[in-house]
Amino acid sequence: MELPFQRDKVTTISTVVDLSSDPQPSITLVDYVDGPGGAARHFTQTVPVNDLLLFSRLTSEVSRGDQLEVTIVNEWYDTGAVTYLLDFAKPAPRQDLLSQEAEPLHMTTTAPH
């Protein structure tokens, strides 16, 4: 089995747009970020959910419009890249949030040993 030459793990707060099981289990997420001049922009992505137990948790615990802390993995191989949902959690309510602001992005990059 080929090992990735780079692996990035990104954790952020996203809003659930949709869950789909056809043709492959996936979750569609939207993130809002400040663009030039302070204009809010959105970034939508559909991420495969390769772990069927994780997808089962998603379908039983999550609804459209929910905010989730999601961890997404990107792996780079000589033959291409693979992206998938690694985990999720419902974030604790924030008392200091006065407007819908983008959460800080947490990213780690590792090289396999």
N, C-alpha and C positions, 0 to 999 in steps of 0.2 A: 504494500500500500504506500502510495506517494505521500510524503510529509510536506506540509506547507512551508514555504521559505519565509513567510511573514504572516503573523496573526494579530489582528487588531480587535480589541474588545471595547465597545462603546456603550456607556450607560447614560441614559437621559430620561427626562419625563416627556411622554408623548400622549396624544389623545387617540383613542381607538376610533377608526372610521368603519372597519368591517372585519369580520372573521369569515373565512371561506375554507371549505374542505374539498373543493373541486377546482382544478384537477389534483392539486396538492394542498395539504393544510397550510394556511398562511394567515397572517394578520396584516391589515392595512392601517398605517399610523400616519398622523399628521403632526408636524412640529411647527411652531410659530417662532420666527426670528425677526429681529429688527434689521431692516434693510437700509439702504442709503437714505439719508434725510429722515430717519426714524420711522419710515413707512413699514408696517408689519407685513411680512411675507410668510407664506406657508410652504413647507416642504413635505410632500406626501411620498411614502414608500410602502411597498408591499413586501413583506419579509416571510420567507418560508419558515415553517415550524416543523422541523424534522423529527422531533421527539413527540410521539403520539400521546404519552402521558401528560406532557406539557400542554399539548393542544386540548386534551380533555379538561385540564384545569382551566384553560382559557375559556372554553365554551361554558363551563359551569360557574365561573366566578366573574366574568367580564361582560359588559354590555357596551354597545355603541355609545360614544361620548365619554366613557370613563377615561380618567387620566391614569396612566401606568408608568412606573419606573421600569423601563425595558433595558435589557442587556442584549446587544446584537453583536455577533462575531462576523468578521470578514477574514477569510483565509485566502492567501494568494499562493497559487501553484504555477509551475511552468506551463501547464495547460490551460490556465484561466483562474478565475476567482469564484469563491463560494461564500454566500452570506446566509445567516440563519439566526433565528431567535434562540438565545441561550436560556433566558429566564425572565421573569417579570414579577413585580410586586405592586400592590396598591400603595401609593405614597401616603404618609401621614398628613393630615390636614395642616395647612400653614396659616397661622393667625395673622402674619405680617404681610400677606399678599393683598395689595390694594388694587392691582390691575393684573391682567393676564400677561405675565412676563415669561420670556424663555428661561428655562432652568439651565444652569451651567452644565456643560458637556464634560463628561469624564471619559478619558480615552487612554488605553494602555496598548503598547505595541510590544510584542515578544517574538523572538526568533526561536523556533524549535531547537532542542538540543540534539 
